[in-house]
Amino acid sequence: HPFTAEELEGCPEDWLKKLERDGDKYLVTLKYPDYFPVMEQCCVAETRRRMEFEFNSRCSAENSKILEELVELRHEKAGLLGYDTHSAFIVEARMSKTEPAVRDFLSNLASKLDPLMKSDMATLLEIKKAECEKRCEPFDGKINAWDQRRCAHVLKKDRYQVDHEKLKEYFPMEVVTKGLLGIYQELLGLVFTPDGTLQKWHDDVQTFAVTDAETQEPVGWFYMDMHPREGKYGHAACFGLQPGCEAPWAPSGYQLPVAAIVCNFPAPSPDKPALLEHGDVETYFHEFGHLMHQMCARAKFSKFAGTAVERDFVEAPSQMLENWVWEAEALDRMSAHYKTGEKIPRDLLQALIASRNVNEGLLNKRQVVLATFDQTIHTAEKVNTAEVLKDTNVKMGFPFTDGTNMAASFGHLAGGYDAQYYGYLWSEVFSADMYESRFKKEGILNPTTGKSYRQEILLPGGSRDASESLRAFLGRDPTNDAFLRAKGLSA
């Protein structure tokens, strides 16, 4: 999409330099490393409006039909198996067990989040009004879908003094990677060694062998594919390539796991190394958590290998590990200014940590919207996804741009999360409890706690119920108290 320099006012200079040009126009893609800088930093509302419309219309003509056909086929299959809905069929084998349990969970959480969300929206509206006045532009009195990221960015920068452009200078990819690998090795009792013998699909890919620090026994292998390129998967994810399982043909009697972490972090430029935003560091830590689940599990059967746990628990281990990137002790190990090598200044670090719960109401309510949409279409026989998505957004107080259908690029719904997107929020109950009850108390780099986590949460894979693994790690049944506290809510 071509834009002039004036249309991209406010966007970072180093980002503009990386863009391809067509005469005096910059060519902006809809990939994350282009989309987010525009939506967060571009001062020109019309540019953001165009980008938001295109981004949430990706593949709409083709994929809306495919998703709606999937919904019909899933409903038909559920009926043939004796279930009223696809959701009822799916959740029976999850931690939630029943469709009403999921519905009640989402409804109750939506009610609790509502006051927080309204407060967040009011704050963003104040920021938009001030920016419109500053730019001598008309103020329409509402937050549009293309305003939200921009106003949240200004809020963090102006009110919390978190300058993310300055902050990312302290997160060069190489330093973050070295610190992250060190933390995971220390915490889980592992050793990662570069392994040049593995075949790889691109020169950018890094390969590692994993061994146990105590026994020196091999644990597995992993790939890291971290920067965008043409034709590559555009999100961030961990992919299992070979499951760990008992295998008569393996020399040790056990087939070791192989997995890949795939991300799309900004690539280096001629004058700067690859610099990550703090949100990228959080994503990196999260996906690497999935990778470690793949490496450390020792299930008997491949069906239960690695992350093959209940879908409404699978995110919990990685969500818990996101907490590390909000702790000074861990951030110190993953940061150094790309020019001077200095650590993040204390005032900037404290401002970052203080900003953690900014817009928490909005962000979590947005997850409720997506989970509710997912449940709505998968408890129906036939749907118009664009209409259901608009209706769900409007009912929950979110802006919606007519003519878009984000569901057409909502990959989770065709990639294994059908009727299970609620699992992101559901599993946060457990991630918050594990973090607060063990690591926060015993130390985020405590190897004894890390060993217990590896043994009780990661090692079983899906070979025992997640509820059993949680009881073994926590020493009791999990509760939602820590989750509610983390969201700024009361039990």
ABEGO torsion letter per residue (X at the ends): XBBBAAAABGBBAAAAAABBBBEABBBBBABAAAAAAAAAABABAAAAAAAAAAAAABGAAAAAAAAAAAAAAAAAAAAAAGBABAAAAAAAABAAGBAAAAAAAAAAAAAAAAAAAAAAAAAAAAAAAAAAAAAGBBBAGBBBAAAAAAAAAAAAAAAAGBBAAAAAAABBAAAAAAAAAAAAAAAAGBBBBBBAABBBABAABBBBBBBBAAAGBBAEBBBBBABBBBGBBABBBBBBABBBBBBAABAAGBBBBBBBBBBBBBBBBAABBBBBBAAAAAAAAAAAAAAAAAAABBBABAAABEABBBAAAAAAAAAAAAAAAABAAAAAAABBBAAAGBBBBAAAAAAAAAAAABGAAAAAAAAAAAAAAAAAAAABABBBAAAAAAAAAAAAGBBBBBGBBAAAABAAAAAGABGAAAAAAAAAAAAAAAAAAAAAAAEAABAAAAAAAAAAAAAAEAABBAAAAAAAAAGBBBBAAAAAAAAGBBX
